[in-house]
Amino acid sequence: MRSLRRLEVLGNHVNIKSRTCSSVTPPGHGSSITVTPSVGMVDEPVNIHIRGLDAKQTVTVVADVVENGMRFESRCVYQADRNGEIDNFSSISVDGSFKGIEPMGLFWSLRCLSAPKQSARLVKKDVSTPMNFSIKVYPDVHEEHVPCCQPIMEAKVQRLYKKPGVRRIQLTGKFRGAIFIPEGNGPFPGLIDMFGGLVSIVETRAALLASHGYATLALSYMHVRTIPGFEDRPDAEVIYMQEAYEWFMEQDYVDKHRLGAVGLCFGGLLSLTLAYILPQVRAVVNINGLSVTPVDDWFMHEQPGWPKLENVYLTHEGIVVKDGFALDDRISPVRAWKHGAKILVIVGEDDKQVDPNSHTDFYELCPNEFKHLIEIHRYPGAGHLIEPPYSPHVRATTPGRKRMRTSAVVPEKFYDEDIMAGGWPDKHAHAQEDSWKKILNFLEKNVKNVNRR
C-alpha cells in the first residue's frame, strides 16, 4: 500500500507539470478526450478535443467544479463531424448552457447547483490552490443535472489564479489584505487592486496580475471605519488607501517609479482618486466604477441625499441601484489626470449598478489638454462584474443583509433581495476576454515599460 501511495503522489507531481490531459475511458472503448493545457492559468484558453465517436454522433459535454462547498456545472450538446471528432474551437453547441461556437463556454456558463439561490457567484477564496474541473462526455442528449448513465470518457483540468512561483503575503496589521509578489528578482512594477463596496476583499485579479509580473496589493477597505480615528471621517477610505499605498511603494520588491491602480465599482472610484492625490501613480484602470460625483474632492465632504435611495428600485431579477447615483445639478469628474496618469475605463453597457453614461460625462468634462490621457472601451450587453476572462457570469448576486447594511446605497426594505449586476452571458463573456487583453496591454505600456522619472 505504501508503494501504491508513493506512486500516486509521484503521479500527481507529473500531472502538475503536464500540459495535456488524456481521458479516462471504460476498458475497450475507442473514444478519447484530450484537454490542453490540463494545468494552466484561468485566463488561458483550453482546447478540448474528443475523438473516436461515431460519425455525426450526438454527445453531451458536462463541466463541473466544487468551490466554497458549492457545486457549479455547465453543459453543452455537440454533434461529432464525419470523422467522429469534436473540437471546442470549431464545433457548434446546439443546446445546453450556451449555443454556437464558444471555445470557453463550458467555463463562463457555469451555474451553481447546490446553493439556495442559483445566483451564487463563483469566487475563488483560496487563490493558492487550483480549481479542479471535471469534464465528462455522455452519449446522446442529457438535460438532467444527474445523468442516468456513466460518462463514456472523462478528463480532469486544473485552473490556477496564481503561478507556482508567485508569493502571497497576508497583511494583518493596520492594513488588511494580501500582497502578491512575482517570481524572480525585483523590484517589480507595483499595482493596488480593489473590488467593490459589497465585498471585503477578492484576491483573484491581484493573484493573476502578479502572475503577469506585477507586485500587487489586494487591499481590503470595508473595515476602515472600525479603526479609531476614522469613525466619522468622510475621507476615511481614501486616507486609509493612500497610507496603504504609500507604505506599499516603499517595500524593497516594488519599483516606486512604475506604479498603477486597478479597481472595480467603488474600487474604481478609489483608484481614480488615488491618481488624483498621488503623482507617483502612472496609470489607472477603472472597471465600471464611478467617475463623476456631486462635488469636487468628493471624499472630503459629506454628501447628504446622495446616493438617492428613492431612485433605487426592485425588479423580478433584483435591485437596480444605478439611478441612485444620478446627478441633477453639478457634475464633477474625479480629476485622475491631474498629475498626468493614463486612464483606461472599461464600461459594461448593461451595468445595473453604475450608469454607463456617466463615463461620457467624465470624458467631456475633462479639459481638452488632458483628454488624450483617457481611453474608454464600451461593451454592449456586458454587465457590472467584468472580471478576468472565462469567469462565470451572473446577472444578480445575493450579498445578504449584513453587506447591504454597510453599503449605504440600498434602502433597508431591499436588504434581503438580490442586487442586479446586469449583462448577458455570451456578450459579457466576450467583454471579459477582450477587456482583459486591453488591460494587460495598457498596464504593460503605461506601468511595466514606462521610463523611470
matplotlib code that plots the C-alpha trace (Angstrom):
import matplotlib.pyplot as plt

x = [0.0, 2.9, 4.3, 1.0, 0.6, 4.1, 3.3, 0.1, 2.0, 4.6, 1.9, 0.3, 3.6, 3.9, 0.4, 1.0, 3.8, 1.9, 0.3, -2.0, -4.6, -6.0, -9.3, -10.2, -12.4, -14.0, -11.8, -12.1, -13.8, -12.1, -13.0, -10.8, -10.8, -7.7, -7.5, -4.7, -3.4, -4.5, -2.9, -3.0, -3.9, -7.5, -7.0, -5.6, -7.9, -8.4, -8.6, -10.9, -10.5, -12.8, -12.0, -13.3, -17.0, -19.3, -19.8, -22.4, -22.8, -24.5, -23.0, -23.4, -20.3, -20.5, -18.0, -18.2, -16.2, -16.8, -15.7, -16.6, -18.7, -20.9, -21.1, -21.1, -21.9, -22.3, -23.2, -23.5, -24.6, -22.2, -22.5, -19.4, -18.1, -17.8, -14.5, -16.2, -14.4, -15.3, -13.2, -14.4, -12.7, -14.7, -17.7, -21.1, -23.0, -26.6, -28.1, -27.2, -25.7, -24.7, -25.1, -22.8, -19.1, -17.9, -14.5, -14.6, -18.4, -18.1, -16.3, -18.1, -21.5, -21.1, -24.1, -24.4, -26.5, -26.2, -26.8, -30.2, -30.1, -28.6, -27.3, -24.5, -21.2, -18.2, -15.4, -12.1, -11.3, -8.1, -6.1, -3.1, -5.0, -6.1, -9.7, -10.2, -12.6, -14.0, -15.1, -17.3, -18.8, -22.2, -23.9, -26.9, -28.6, -28.8, -30.7, -30.7, -28.1, -27.7, -27.2, -28.8, -25.7, -21.9, -19.8, -18.1, -15.0, -13.7, -10.8, -9.5, -8.4, -6.7, -7.0, -4.7, -5.1, -1.5, 1.5, 3.5, 6.4, 4.2, 4.5, 1.5, 1.9, -1.1, -1.5, -2.7, -1.7, -3.3, -3.7, -5.8, -5.5, -2.7, 0.3, 1.3, 5.0, 6.0, 8.7, 12.2, 14.3, 12.6, 11.9, 8.7, 6.2, 3.5, -0.3, -3.0, -6.2, -9.6, -13.0, -16.4, -18.3, -20.2, -17.2, -14.5, -11.7, -11.3, -7.8, -8.3, -7.4, -4.4, -3.0, -3.4, -1.7, 1.2, 1.4, 1.8, 4.8, 3.3, 3.8, 0.1, -1.6, -5.1, -6.5, -9.5, -11.0, -14.5, -13.4, -11.8, -14.5, -13.8, -10.3, -10.0, -9.9, -11.6, -15.2, -16.7, -14.4, -15.9, -12.5, -11.8, -11.4, -9.3, -6.9, -6.6, -6.0, -3.4, -1.5, -1.6, -0.3, 2.5, 3.6, 3.4, 5.5, 8.4, 8.8, 12.0, 10.2, 8.3, 9.7, 8.3, 8.8, 6.4, 3.1, -0.5, -4.0, -6.8, -10.4, -13.9, -17.0, -16.2, -12.7, -12.6, -13.6, -10.9, -8.3, -9.1, -8.9, -5.5, -4.1, -5.6, -3.9, -0.5, 1.7, 3.6, 0.6, 1.3, -1.8, -5.4, -7.8, -11.4, -13.8, -17.4, -16.5, -18.0, -16.0, -18.2, -19.5, -21.7, -18.7, -15.0, -12.9, -15.9, -14.1, -13.6, -17.2, -20.4, -22.9, -26.4, -29.0, -26.5, -26.8, -30.5, -32.1, -35.6, -34.3, -33.3, -36.0, -36.7, -37.3, -38.2, -34.5, -33.2, -32.4, -31.3, -29.1, -27.6, -30.2, -29.4, -26.1, -27.9, -26.5, -29.0, -27.2, -23.4, -21.4, -17.7, -15.3, -12.6, -9.5, -7.3, -5.4, -4.1, -0.5, -0.5, -1.7, -3.0, -6.6, -8.3, -12.1, -13.9, -17.7, -20.4, -23.3, -25.9, -24.4, -27.2, -25.1, -23.2, -24.8, -22.7, -23.5, -21.6, -18.3, -19.3, -19.6, -16.2, -14.6, -16.5, -15.7, -12.0, -10.0, -9.0, -5.3, -5.8, -8.3, -5.5, -4.8, -8.2, -9.1, -12.7, -13.9, -17.6, -19.1, -22.8, -24.6, -21.9, -22.8, -21.2, -19.0, -16.4, -13.7, -10.8, -11.7, -13.8, -15.2, -18.8, -21.4, -24.3, -26.9, -27.6, -25.9, -27.0, -24.9, -27.0, -28.4, -25.1, -23.3, -26.3, -26.4, -22.8, -23.1, -25.4, -26.7, -29.8, -33.0, -33.5, -36.6, -34.5, -31.8, -32.9, -33.1, -30.7, -28.8, -28.6, -25.2, -26.6, -25.1, -26.0, -23.8, -22.2, -21.8, -20.4, -18.0, -16.7, -16.3, -14.3, -11.9, -11.4, -11.1, -8.5, -6.3, -6.7, -6.0, -2.8, -1.6, -2.4, -0.5, 2.4, 2.7, 2.0, 3.3, 5.7, 7.6, 7.5, 10.7, 11.8, 11.3]
y = [0.0, 2.4, 1.8, 2.5, 5.7, 6.8, 6.1, 8.1, 11.1, 10.9, 10.7, 13.8, 15.7, 14.6, 15.7, 19.2, 19.6, 18.1, 20.3, 17.7, 15.6, 12.4, 10.8, 8.1, 5.8, 2.4, -0.6, -1.4, 1.9, 3.5, 7.1, 9.6, 13.2, 15.4, 18.7, 21.1, 22.5, 20.2, 22.6, 26.3, 29.8, 30.8, 33.5, 30.9, 29.2, 25.4, 23.2, 20.2, 17.5, 14.5, 11.6, 8.1, 8.8, 7.6, 10.0, 12.6, 11.1, 13.4, 13.8, 16.0, 17.5, 18.5, 20.6, 20.8, 22.2, 22.5, 25.7, 27.1, 24.0, 24.7, 22.7, 24.6, 22.9, 23.7, 21.6, 21.7, 19.4, 18.7, 16.6, 14.9, 15.5, 12.9, 11.7, 11.2, 14.2, 17.3, 20.4, 23.2, 25.8, 24.7, 22.6, 24.1, 23.7, 23.1, 23.1, 23.5, 26.3, 28.1, 27.7, 28.3, 28.2, 29.3, 27.7, 28.6, 28.4, 25.5, 27.8, 31.1, 29.5, 27.6, 27.8, 26.9, 23.8, 23.5, 26.9, 28.1, 30.7, 29.8, 33.4, 32.3, 33.7, 31.5, 33.3, 31.5, 32.4, 30.5, 31.5, 29.4, 26.2, 25.3, 25.0, 21.3, 20.8, 17.5, 17.4, 14.4, 13.2, 11.4, 9.7, 11.4, 14.5, 14.8, 17.7, 16.5, 17.6, 14.0, 11.9, 8.5, 6.7, 6.7, 9.0, 7.4, 9.5, 12.0, 14.4, 16.4, 20.1, 22.4, 26.2, 28.5, 32.1, 32.2, 30.8, 28.4, 30.9, 33.8, 34.6, 35.6, 37.7, 38.1, 41.6, 41.5, 44.9, 48.3, 47.4, 44.4, 42.3, 40.4, 41.2, 39.0, 39.1, 37.7, 35.0, 36.3, 39.3, 42.6, 45.4, 44.8, 47.3, 47.8, 47.8, 48.2, 46.2, 46.9, 45.5, 47.0, 48.2, 45.0, 42.6, 42.7, 41.5, 39.4, 38.2, 36.6, 39.5, 40.5, 37.0, 37.0, 40.4, 39.1, 36.1, 38.6, 40.3, 43.0, 43.2, 43.6, 44.8, 43.4, 45.9, 45.3, 48.6, 47.7, 47.7, 51.2, 52.9, 50.5, 51.9, 54.5, 58.0, 57.0, 56.5, 59.8, 61.0, 61.3, 60.7, 57.5, 55.1, 57.4, 58.3, 54.6, 53.7, 56.4, 55.4, 51.7, 52.6, 54.8, 52.0, 49.5, 51.6, 51.8, 48.0, 46.6, 44.5, 47.4, 49.8, 53.2, 54.6, 52.1, 52.3, 51.9, 51.2, 48.8, 48.9, 47.6, 49.5, 51.6, 50.3, 52.0, 55.3, 54.9, 54.1, 57.3, 59.3, 57.8, 59.0, 62.5, 62.5, 60.9, 61.9, 58.6, 56.7, 56.4, 54.6, 53.7, 51.0, 51.8, 48.9, 50.1, 52.4, 55.8, 58.5, 61.6, 62.8, 65.7, 67.9, 68.4, 66.4, 64.2, 62.3, 65.5, 66.4, 64.9, 64.5, 64.3, 62.9, 61.1, 58.4, 59.0, 55.9, 56.9, 56.1, 52.6, 50.1, 46.4, 44.2, 40.5, 39.8, 42.0, 45.6, 48.2, 50.8, 52.8, 55.6, 56.2, 57.8, 60.2, 63.8, 66.5, 69.8, 69.9, 67.0, 66.9, 64.4, 62.8, 64.5, 61.5, 63.2, 65.9, 64.5, 63.0, 59.5, 57.5, 56.3, 53.2, 52.9, 49.6, 50.1, 47.4, 49.0, 46.9, 47.8, 48.0, 49.4, 52.4, 54.4, 53.6, 57.1, 58.8, 57.9, 60.1, 63.0, 62.1, 62.4, 65.5, 67.3, 66.6, 69.6, 69.3, 69.3, 66.1, 64.2, 62.2, 60.5, 58.8, 55.6, 54.3, 50.9, 50.1, 46.7, 46.4, 43.6, 43.4, 43.9, 45.4, 42.5, 42.5, 40.2, 38.3, 36.1, 33.0, 33.9, 32.7, 35.4, 36.2, 38.8, 39.2, 38.4, 37.8, 40.0, 39.4, 41.7, 42.4, 43.6, 45.6, 47.4, 48.6, 49.7, 52.7, 52.5, 50.4, 51.2, 48.9, 47.4, 45.8, 44.3, 40.7, 41.0, 40.1, 43.0, 43.3, 43.3, 43.0, 41.7, 38.7, 35.6, 35.4, 39.2, 39.5, 36.7, 38.2, 41.6, 39.9, 38.3, 41.4, 43.8, 41.7, 41.8, 45.6, 45.9, 43.9, 45.8, 49.1, 48.2, 46.8, 50.1, 52.6, 50.8, 47.9, 49.6, 53.3, 55.3, 56.0, 59.6]
z = [0.0, 0.8, -2.6, -4.3, -2.3, -3.4, -7.0, -6.6, -5.2, -7.9, -10.5, -9.1, -9.4, -13.0, -13.8, -12.4, -14.9, -17.8, -20.4, -21.8, -20.2, -21.8, -21.0, -18.6, -20.6, -19.9, -21.0, -24.6, -25.6, -28.6, -27.8, -26.1, -24.8, -24.7, -22.8, -23.5, -21.2, -18.4, -15.9, -16.8, -15.7, -15.6, -18.2, -20.6, -23.2, -23.0, -26.1, -25.7, -28.4, -28.5, -30.8, -31.6, -31.8, -34.5, -37.4, -36.5, -33.1, -30.5, -27.1, -24.0, -22.5, -18.9, -16.8, -13.1, -10.2, -6.4, -4.7, -1.2, -0.6, -3.7, -6.9, -10.2, -13.5, -17.2, -20.2, -24.0, -26.8, -29.7, -32.8, -34.0, -37.5, -40.2, -38.6, -35.2, -33.7, -31.7, -31.1, -28.8, -31.1, -34.2, -33.1, -32.6, -29.4, -30.4, -26.9, -23.2, -21.2, -24.4, -28.1, -31.1, -31.4, -27.9, -27.1, -23.4, -23.0, -20.5, -18.2, -18.4, -18.4, -15.1, -12.7, -9.1, -8.4, -4.6, -3.2, -2.1, -4.9, -8.3, -8.5, -6.2, -7.7, -8.3, -6.4, -5.6, -2.0, -1.6, -4.7, -3.6, -4.6, -8.1, -9.2, -10.1, -13.0, -14.3, -18.0, -18.8, -22.1, -22.1, -25.1, -26.6, -25.0, -21.2, -19.7, -16.2, -13.7, -12.6, -15.8, -15.8, -17.1, -16.8, -18.9, -21.9, -21.2, -18.6, -18.2, -15.2, -15.6, -13.1, -13.4, -11.5, -10.4, -9.0, -10.7, -8.5, -8.1, -7.0, -3.3, -1.2, 2.0, 4.3, 5.9, 9.5, 10.9, 10.2, 6.6, 5.6, 2.5, 0.8, -1.3, -4.3, -5.4, -8.8, -9.2, -9.8, -8.7, -8.2, -7.8, -9.8, -11.1, -8.4, -8.5, -6.0, -6.8, -5.2, -5.6, -4.9, -1.8, -1.1, -0.7, 1.9, -0.5, -3.6, -4.4, -7.8, -10.0, -7.8, -8.0, -11.8, -12.1, -10.0, -12.3, -15.2, -13.4, -11.1, -7.3, -6.4, -3.2, -2.9, -0.4, 1.9, 2.8, 4.1, 7.8, 7.8, 9.9, 12.8, 13.2, 15.9, 14.4, 11.2, 12.5, 11.4, 8.7, 5.2, 3.7, 5.8, 2.9, 0.8, 3.6, 4.5, 0.9, 0.5, 3.6, 2.5, -1.0, 0.3, 2.6, -0.2, -2.7, -0.1, 0.0, -1.5, -4.0, -5.5, -8.1, -6.9, -10.4, -12.0, -10.2, -11.1, -9.7, -10.8, -9.4, -10.0, -8.9, -5.8, -6.1, -9.5, -7.9, -5.3, -8.0, -9.8, -6.6, -5.8, -9.1, -8.3, -4.9, -5.7, -8.6, -8.4, -9.9, -13.6, -14.8, -13.6, -14.7, -13.8, -14.4, -14.1, -11.2, -10.5, -12.3, -11.6, -8.2, -7.0, -5.8, -6.3, -3.8, -3.0, -0.3, 1.8, 2.1, 3.4, 0.6, 2.1, -0.2, -2.4, -3.4, -3.9, -2.3, -3.5, -7.1, -6.2, -7.4, -7.4, -10.5, -10.7, -11.1, -8.3, -7.2, -9.7, -8.0, -10.9, -10.8, -7.1, -8.3, -10.7, -10.7, -11.5, -10.9, -10.6, -12.0, -11.0, -12.6, -10.5, -11.9, -12.1, -15.0, -12.6, -12.5, -16.0, -15.2, -18.1, -17.6, -19.0, -18.4, -19.1, -19.4, -19.4, -21.3, -19.3, -15.9, -13.4, -10.6, -12.2, -15.0, -18.2, -19.5, -16.6, -18.2, -21.1, -18.7, -17.2, -20.6, -21.8, -18.5, -18.8, -20.0, -23.7, -22.8, -20.8, -23.0, -24.7, -21.4, -21.3, -23.1, -22.9, -24.1, -24.1, -24.3, -25.3, -23.4, -20.7, -17.0, -13.9, -12.8, -15.6, -14.3, -15.9, -18.8, -18.5, -15.1, -14.9, -15.5, -13.1, -13.7, -10.0, -6.7, -3.2, -0.9, 2.3, 4.9, 6.6, 3.5, 2.3, 5.6, 5.3, 1.7, 2.3, -1.3, -0.8, 1.1, 4.2, 2.7, 0.0, 2.3, 1.7, -2.1, -4.8, -6.4, -10.1, -11.9, -15.4, -18.6, -20.9, -20.7, -24.1, -24.6, -21.1, -21.6, -24.8, -23.0, -20.2, -22.7, -24.8, -21.9, -20.1, -23.1, -23.2, -19.5, -19.7, -22.8, -21.1, -17.9, -19.9, -21.9, -19.1, -16.0, -16.7, -19.6, -18.7, -18.5, -15.0, -13.9]

ax = plt.figure().add_subplot(projection="3d")
ax.plot(x, y, z, "-o")
ax.set_aspect("equal")
plt.show()
